[in-house]
Structures are given as C-alpha cells and as structure tokens.
Amino acid sequence: MTISAPGVTAPAMDHSKGGLPVTIITGFLGSGKTTLLNHILSNQEGLKTAVLVNEFGEIGIDNDLLITTENSDDTMVELSNGCICCTINDDLMNAVYRVLEHQDKIDYLVVETTGLADPLPIALTFLGTELRDMTRLDSIVTVIDAENYSLDLFNSQAAYNQIAYGDILLLNKADLVDEADLDLLEVKIRQVKEGARILRTTRGQIPLPMILSVGLFESDQYFSPTSGEIDDPAAQDHSDCDHDHGHPDHDHHHHHHSDHLAVDGFTSLSFESDRPFAIRQFQHFLDNQLPQSVFRAKGILWFAESPRRHVFHLSGKRFSLDDEDWKAPPKNQIVLIGQNLDHQTLRQQLRDCLAKVSEPA
C-alpha cells in the first residue's frame, strides 16, 4: 500500500455517505496502468490514497516503479503471485482490511489489477461481501493501448471484459497514433461497449476529477436491488479458480493457472540474478530471440557497463530503457508475460545475457 498526500486540490471525503471510495484501474498488458497510477499519486493534494497493486508473476516489479513523495508512506499492499480476480476471497479482502484499519485516515483507495485480470469478479468482491458496508465502488477505469490495440492479436477474454465492464475507457498513447486511426479505434471499442465514455490520453495524463469520485459504477447492473444478491451467475464462476504454484529452480519460475488464464494461454516468466547483464548480449536477445508471443515485459536491469539502474518496459514491439540512480544493492529483475511461452528456452537465453565474471562490473 502506497499512501500519498502528494497536485489537484480536493476536499476531504465523507465516508459516512457510503464508505471509502474505491476506483479499480484495469487494462491489458502494457497499456499504461502504472503510469496512470503515478499520475494520480503525483496530483492529489490534501488526500491520502491507498494503492493496492496486483502483479502477475513471482517478482514484484510495480512496487519499484511507483513514485514516492516527501509526504508518502513507503508501505504498500502488493498482491503478487497471480491474478486477484482469481484469489479474491483472501488476498484482496485482507489487503482492503489493512487499508481500513490504517492508523492514518485514508481518503481514497485505488486498486491496480494485473493486465490479465477480469475486473468484474474484483468489483463483485466490493459489492457482494461485507466490504460493501465499508467501501463504495466509484468506477472501473480501463486503460487501452491505442498503439497496440487488437482483441484479435491478444485473443483474450480478459481484454474483452476489461472494456465491456469499464465505466471510463482511457485510449492511452494517443500521441503515437494518427487521428483517423484513433477514430477507427473508438468505433471498434464501441462495438464492445456501446455508449462507452472514451477519453484520449498521453502517458495517462488526465484531470483527476474526470476519473476519481465520478460515481459511475452502477451496481444495479449486477445486483438485485431488493435481495442484494448477484444477478449474473456467470460472474460468480469467475472467482472459482484453481491454482497450481510451483517453484522448481533458483530462477524463480512461477506457474499460475486459473480458468480465464488457462483459456487465454497466458503465462509469466520471472527471472532475477545478482550478476549484471552484458548490454550487447541483452540487445541480441531483444532483437533476435524474444518471441512475438511476449506481449509485455518489465524489469529493473543492471548492466556490467553501466553504474546506473535501468527501468525496462516492453509493450508489443516498442520498448524503453530509462536510467536512474540505484536506491538498493543492484540486481536484475525481469518479468516476461505472453502466450504459450517456452519457459526453459527463454530462461536459458536470459542466463546467456549475464556478463562473464571477467567483464568489468
């Protein structure tokens, strides 16, 4: 949980009118959820916001990618090792209780899902459990990658549901796409979500009053107004997932299986090392070995040729590498997410990127 009182001035919120307000941020792999989250944390003045970050993969990268401010609490509730839409009953509820019991008054809760999560079961956790008496689900904000948007490419039911259940759809990375193509994308999106509220953004930059405390979530769509029970039986099935967690070797290989992930064929490979990469070998890996079925990669990278900490993002065919000072002892941490990945081959290829002991440190 990152607690921040960091830019748009807002009045204190009255929880007595419906409990702690909650916004769910969802969106497919590499769409820009963490960038949007950093924008939120950087532009709230006078509010304390708790953030729950869910990651797919054993290594938690997003915690290290979130900003910190002088007034922020450096604690975080990090929900790792899978997808919270499949582990709702324990991880998510326990994390929300930790927020509600925090010694300082929390004004707002933002839940960032993994890029492979179906947001509906997460929303139903706030509506169909005792949390409904202590929280108020405000909206589901879906971040869409305008440059790489293609439901056919991702072939993912989760990606479809993220749009179908989104209250606000942010067409992000709009600066990378021609105006005519953006118009066409909006037409395609409205075929999935008729009457969708679509906002175009660049690097997640948007006035916060347009996405927070908007009161757009309509629980009547999913609950009977009289009984308070879930009307959509199919939605209940999403939370009934099977898990198989394995850690067979030192490279921290992690298996996670659930209904929707198994259907979509997605897996993650997590790799970390206390030895640096060699830049030339890693570049060769990106240029010649990384399969097209890897849709998303992110990591904190250490190169033998550089004293700096390198933040790595890959989304589709585009990648970025930004450098900054190390805040902790250097090491490599990288997560690859894709469909039908050959984990053994990829893991060996990453090992081959490690610098030799004789190379300069």
C-alpha positions in Angstrom: 0.0 0.0 0.0 1.4 3.3 -1.0 -0.1 6.1 1.0 0.5 9.5 -0.6 -0.6 13.1 0.0 1.2 14.4 -2.9 -1.3 18.3 -7.1 -5.2 18.8 -7.8 -6.6 20.2 -4.5 -9.6 18.2 -3.4 -11.9 18.4 -0.3 -11.8 15.7 2.3 -14.2 12.9 1.5 -17.1 12.0 3.8 -17.0 8.2 4.1 -20.3 8.2 6.0 -22.1 8.7 2.7 -21.1 5.3 1.5 -17.8 4.2 2.8 -14.2 4.5 1.5 -14.4 5.3 -2.3 -12.7 2.8 -4.5 -11.5 3.0 -8.1 -10.4 -0.1 -10.0 -7.8 0.6 -12.7 -7.6 -2.2 -15.2 -6.3 -2.6 -18.7 -4.4 -5.1 -20.8 -0.6 -5.8 -20.8 1.4 -2.6 -21.3 -1.5 -0.2 -21.6 -0.1 2.2 -19.1 -1.8 1.4 -15.8 1.3 2.1 -13.6 1.9 5.4 -15.5 -1.7 6.4 -14.7 -1.3 5.4 -11.1 1.9 7.5 -10.8 -0.1 10.5 -12.3 -2.8 10.0 -9.6 -0.2 9.9 -6.8 1.6 13.0 -8.1 -1.5 15.1 -8.4 -3.5 14.8 -5.2 -3.2 17.5 -2.6 -4.7 17.1 0.8 -5.7 13.5 0.2 -4.3 10.2 1.4 -4.6 7.5 -1.2 -4.0 3.8 -0.6 -2.9 1.8 -3.6 -3.2 -2.0 -4.0 -1.0 -3.3 -6.7 -1.6 -6.7 -8.2 1.2 -8.4 -10.2 1.2 -11.5 -12.4 4.5 -13.2 -11.7 6.6 -14.0 -8.7 8.8 -11.0 -8.8 7.1 -7.7 -7.8 8.2 -5.1 -10.2 5.5 -2.4 -10.0 6.3 -1.6 -6.4 9.7 -0.3 -7.6 8.1 1.6 -10.5 5.7 3.6 -8.3 6.8 7.1 -7.4 7.4 8.2 -3.8 7.0 11.7 -2.4 8.2 13.5 0.7 4.8 13.1 2.3 4.2 9.5 1.2 4.2 6.4 3.4 6.6 3.9 1.9 4.4 0.9 2.8 2.5 -1.0 0.1 0.0 -3.8 -0.1 1.3 -5.8 -3.0 -0.8 -8.7 -4.2 1.6 -10.9 -6.2 1.8 -14.5 -7.4 -1.2 -14.3 -9.6 -4.4 -12.5 -10.5 -6.6 -11.0 -7.9 -9.7 -11.9 -9.9 -8.8 -15.5 -9.0 -7.6 -15.1 -5.4 -10.3 -12.7 -4.3 -11.5 -14.3 -1.1 -8.2 -14.0 0.7 -5.6 -11.6 -0.7 -7.8 -8.7 -1.8 -10.1 -8.7 1.2 -7.3 -8.9 3.6 -5.5 -6.0 1.8 -8.6 -3.8 2.0 -9.0 -4.5 5.7 -5.4 -3.4 6.2 -6.2 -0.1 4.5 -9.4 0.4 6.5 -7.5 -0.3 9.7 -4.6 2.0 8.9 -3.7 4.4 11.7 -4.0 7.4 9.4 -7.3 8.2 7.8 -7.3 7.1 4.2 -9.4 9.2 1.8 -9.3 7.0 -1.3 -8.4 3.5 -2.4 -7.1 2.7 -5.9 -6.8 -1.0 -7.0 -4.5 -1.6 -9.9 -5.1 -5.0 -11.4 -2.7 -7.2 -13.4 -3.1 -6.8 -17.1 -4.7 -10.2 -17.3 -7.4 -9.7 -14.8 -11.2 -9.7 -15.4 -12.4 -6.7 -13.4 -15.9 -7.9 -12.7 -15.1 -10.5 -10.0 -13.0 -7.8 -8.3 -15.9 -5.4 -8.4 -18.2 -8.0 -7.0 -15.9 -8.5 -4.1 -16.6 -5.0 -3.0 -20.3 -5.4 -3.7 -21.1 -8.9 -2.6 -19.2 -9.2 0.7 -19.1 -7.3 4.0 -16.9 -4.8 2.3 -20.0 -3.2 0.7 -20.8 -1.7 4.2 -17.3 -0.1 4.5 -16.4 0.9 0.9 -18.1 2.5 -2.1 -17.1 1.3 -5.6 -16.8 4.5 -7.6 -15.8 3.3 -11.0 -13.8 0.9 -13.2 -11.2 2.8 -15.3 -9.9 0.8 -18.2 -6.6 1.8 -19.8 -6.3 0.9 -23.5 -3.1 0.9 -25.5 -4.1 2.8 -28.7 -0.9 1.8 -30.5 -1.2 -2.0 -29.9 -5.0 -2.3 -29.6 -6.2 -5.6 -31.2 -8.5 -8.0 -29.5 -7.7 -10.5 -32.3 -3.9 -10.2 -31.5 -4.4 -10.7 -27.8 -7.1 -13.3 -28.3 -8.1 -12.7 -24.6 -11.4 -12.9 -22.9 -9.9 -10.8 -20.1 -9.1 -8.0 -22.5 -12.6 -8.1 -23.8 -14.1 -8.0 -20.3 -11.9 -5.1 -19.3 -13.6 -3.0 -22.0 -17.0 -4.4 -21.5 -17.1 -3.7 -17.8 -15.2 -0.4 -17.8 -17.0 2.7 -16.8 -14.4 5.0 -18.2 -12.1 3.9 -21.1 -8.8 5.8 -21.5 -7.5 5.5 -25.0 -3.9 5.9 -23.9 -0.7 6.6 -26.0 -2.9 8.7 -28.3 0.2 10.6 -29.4 1.5 7.5 -31.2 -1.5 7.0 -33.4 -2.9 9.1 -36.3 -6.2 10.9 -35.6 -8.1 8.8 -38.2 -6.8 5.6 -36.7 -7.9 6.8 -33.2 -11.4 7.5 -34.6 -11.5 4.0 -36.1 -10.4 2.5 -32.7 -13.2 4.3 -31.0 -15.7 2.7 -33.4 -14.2 -0.8 -32.7 -14.3 -0.1 -28.9 -18.0 0.9 -29.1 -18.7 -2.4 -30.8 -17.7 -4.0 -27.5 -19.0 -1.3 -25.2 -22.0 0.6 -26.6 -22.2 4.2 -25.3 -18.7 4.0 -23.8 -17.2 7.0 -22.2 -13.9 7.2 -24.1 -11.2 9.7 -23.2 -7.9 10.1 -25.1 -4.8 10.4 -23.1 -1.0 10.6 -23.5 1.1 9.0 -20.8 -2.0 8.7 -18.6 -2.3 12.5 -18.2 -5.9 13.4 -17.4 -7.5 15.8 -14.8 -8.3 13.6 -11.8 -11.9 14.9 -11.3 -12.6 13.1 -14.6 -11.8 9.7 -13.3 -12.0 9.8 -9.5 -15.1 10.4 -7.4 -17.3 10.2 -10.5 -19.9 7.8 -9.1 -20.3 6.0 -12.4 -20.4 2.4 -11.2 -24.0 1.1 -11.4 -24.3 -1.8 -9.0 -27.9 -2.4 -10.1 -26.5 -4.0 -13.3 -25.1 -6.8 -11.2 -27.2 -7.0 -8.1 -30.9 -7.3 -7.3 -32.0 -4.0 -5.7 -34.1 -5.9 -3.2 -32.1 -9.0 -2.3 -28.6 -7.6 -2.7 -27.6 -10.9 -4.4 -25.6 -11.2 -7.6 -27.8 -11.4 -10.6 -25.2 -12.6 -13.0 -24.4 -16.3 -12.2 -21.7 -16.4 -14.8 -19.9 -13.7 -12.9 -19.8 -15.9 -9.8 -18.0 -18.6 -11.8 -15.0 -16.4 -12.4 -14.0 -16.4 -8.8 -13.9 -20.2 -8.6 -10.4 -20.7 -9.9 -7.9 -23.5 -9.5 -4.2 -22.7 -8.7 -1.0 -24.6 -9.1 2.0 -22.8 -7.7 5.4 -24.2 -8.4 9.0 -23.0 -7.7 11.2 -25.7 -9.3 14.5 -23.8 -9.6 16.6 -20.9 -8.5 15.3 -18.7 -11.3 12.0 -18.4 -9.5 9.9 -19.9 -12.2 6.3 -19.4 -11.3 3.2 -21.3 -12.5 -0.2 -19.8 -12.1 -3.3 -21.4 -13.5 -6.9 -20.2 -13.4 -9.9 -20.6 -15.6 -9.5 -17.4 -17.8 -5.7 -17.5 -17.9 -5.8 -21.2 -19.0 -8.3 -20.3 -21.7 -6.2 -17.4 -22.9 -2.9 -19.4 -22.7 -1.0 -16.7 -20.7 1.9 -17.4 -18.5 4.6 -15.3 -16.9 8.3 -16.0 -16.6 10.2 -14.2 -13.7 14.0 -14.0 -13.8 16.4 -12.4 -11.3 20.1 -12.5 -10.8 22.7 -10.9 -8.6 25.0 -10.8 -11.6 24.7 -8.0 -14.2 23.7 -8.4 -17.8 26.1 -7.6 -20.7 24.5 -4.9 -22.8 25.4 -6.5 -26.2 24.0 -9.9 -25.2 20.8 -8.4 -23.9 20.3 -6.4 -27.1 20.8 -9.5 -29.1 18.2 -11.2 -27.0 15.7 -8.4 -27.7 16.5 -8.2 -31.4 16.8 -11.8 -32.3 15.4 -14.2 -29.7 12.4 -12.6 -28.0 9.3 -14.3 -29.4 6.4 -12.2 -30.8 4.1 -14.0 -28.3 5.7 -12.0 -25.5 3.3 -9.1 -25.3 4.7 -7.4 -22.2 8.0 -7.3 -20.3 9.1 -5.1 -17.5 12.1 -5.0 -15.2 14.8 -3.4 -13.2 18.1 -4.1 -15.1 21.7 -4.0 -14.1 24.3 -3.8 -16.8 28.0 -4.5 -16.3 28.9 -1.5 -18.5 26.8 1.0 -16.5 26.7 2.1 -12.9 23.0 3.2 -13.2 19.7 1.5 -12.5 17.8 0.8 -15.7 14.0 0.6 -15.8 12.9 -1.5 -18.7 9.4 -1.6 -20.3 8.3 -3.6 -23.4 4.8 -3.4 -24.9 4.2 -5.0 -28.2 7.2 -4.1 -30.5 8.1 -1.0 -28.6 10.5 -0.9 -25.6 12.0 1.8 -23.4 15.0 1.9 -21.1 15.3 4.7 -18.6 18.2 5.1 -16.2 18.4 6.5 -12.7 20.5 6.0 -9.5 20.3 2.8 -7.6 18.4 3.0 -4.3 19.3 -0.5 -3.2 22.1 -3.0 -4.0 22.0 -3.7 -7.8 20.4 -6.8 -9.2 18.5 -7.9 -12.3 14.7 -8.5 -12.1 12.6 -9.0 -15.2 9.2 -10.4 -15.9 8.0 -11.6 -19.3 4.3 -12.2 -20.0 2.9 -13.8 -23.1 1.0 -16.7 -24.6 2.4 -20.3 -24.9 5.9 -19.3 -23.9 8.8 -21.8 -23.9 10.0 -21.0 -20.4 13.0 -23.3 -20.4 14.4 -21.7 -23.6 13.7 -18.1 -22.5 15.2 -18.7 -19.1 18.4 -20.1 -20.7 18.6 -17.1 -23.1 18.4 -14.7 -20.2 21.1 -16.6 -18.4 23.2 -16.3 -21.6 22.8 -12.5 -21.3 24.7 -12.4 -17.9 28.1 -10.8 -18.1 31.1 -13.1 -17.6 32.9 -12.8 -14.3 36.0 -11.3 -16.1 34.0 -8.5 -17.6 34.0 -5.1 -15.8 31.5 -4.7 -13.1 
